[in-house]
Amino acid sequence: MDGKGLGSTAQISVELIIVLAAVVALVLLLVSQLQETSKEGAKIIEEKSKKIFQEIEKI
């Protein structure tokens, strides 16, 4: 045996689970922020396109 025992291994597993949960939460936060940014970008592009077509119609 390596002298660590079962308790030490269990402690490492709990710490690993906590770290993985924090990483998953961070990834979800970043994804939601990117989705919000892309929605805002799509709205701006739509508004610009409408203005361009309005200008084209005036010609």
One Martini backbone bead per residue (centre of mass of N, CA, C, O) as a GRO file, in nm:
protein
   59
    1MET     BB    1   0.102   0.032   0.011
    2ASP     BB    2   0.104   0.400   0.020
    3GLY     BB    3  -0.049   0.532   0.296
    4LYS     BB    4  -0.317   0.691   0.231
    5GLY     BB    5  -0.575   0.560   0.173
    6LEU     BB    6  -0.915   0.602   0.132
    7GLY     BB    7  -0.963   0.895   0.236
    8SER     BB    8  -0.773   1.041   0.036
    9THR     BB    9  -0.914   0.955  -0.225
   10ALA     BB   10  -1.189   1.079  -0.155
   11GLN     BB   11  -1.087   1.369  -0.131
   12ILE     BB   12  -0.995   1.400  -0.422
   13SER     BB   13  -1.271   1.349  -0.552
   14VAL     BB   14  -1.420   1.588  -0.427
   15GLU     BB   15  -1.234   1.806  -0.537
   16LEU     BB   16  -1.278   1.735  -0.835
   17ILE     BB   17  -1.582   1.785  -0.841
   18ILE     BB   18  -1.567   2.084  -0.763
   19VAL     BB   19  -1.395   2.177  -0.999
   20LEU     BB   20  -1.580   2.075  -1.226
   21ALA     BB   21  -1.826   2.244  -1.143
   22ALA     BB   22  -1.688   2.518  -1.185
   23VAL     BB   23  -1.624   2.481  -1.484
   24VAL     BB   24  -1.913   2.436  -1.583
   25ALA     BB   25  -2.023   2.708  -1.483
   26LEU     BB   26  -1.832   2.883  -1.654
   27VAL     BB   27  -1.917   2.777  -1.931
   28LEU     BB   28  -2.217   2.853  -1.909
   29LEU     BB   29  -2.167   3.155  -1.879
   30LEU     BB   30  -2.019   3.200  -2.148
   31VAL     BB   31  -2.242   3.095  -2.334
   32SER     BB   32  -2.461   3.298  -2.249
   33GLN     BB   33  -2.300   3.548  -2.333
   34LEU     BB   34  -2.267   3.473  -2.633
   35GLN     BB   35  -2.567   3.462  -2.699
   36GLU     BB   36  -2.629   3.755  -2.630
   37THR     BB   37  -2.430   3.882  -2.829
   38SER     BB   38  -2.553   3.752  -3.088
   39LYS     BB   39  -2.830   3.884  -3.062
   40GLU     BB   40  -2.732   4.176  -3.080
   41GLY     BB   41  -2.591   4.148  -3.354
   42ALA     BB   42  -2.842   4.063  -3.517
   43LYS     BB   43  -3.003   4.320  -3.464
   44ILE     BB   44  -2.805   4.519  -3.596
   45ILE     BB   45  -2.803   4.389  -3.877
   46GLU     BB   46  -3.105   4.422  -3.930
   47GLU     BB   47  -3.113   4.732  -3.913
   48LYS     BB   48  -2.905   4.789  -4.135
   49SER     BB   49  -3.055   4.642  -4.363
   50LYS     BB   50  -3.306   4.818  -4.363
   51LYS     BB   51  -3.159   5.083  -4.430
   52ILE     BB   52  -3.040   4.992  -4.698
   53PHE     BB   53  -3.312   4.922  -4.841
   54GLN     BB   54  -3.428   5.206  -4.814
   55GLU     BB   55  -3.210   5.343  -4.986
   56ILE     BB   56  -3.257   5.175  -5.242
   57GLU     BB   57  -3.559   5.260  -5.285
   58LYS     BB   58  -3.490   5.570  -5.339
   59ILE     BB   59  -3.337   5.520  -5.624
   0.00000   0.00000   0.00000
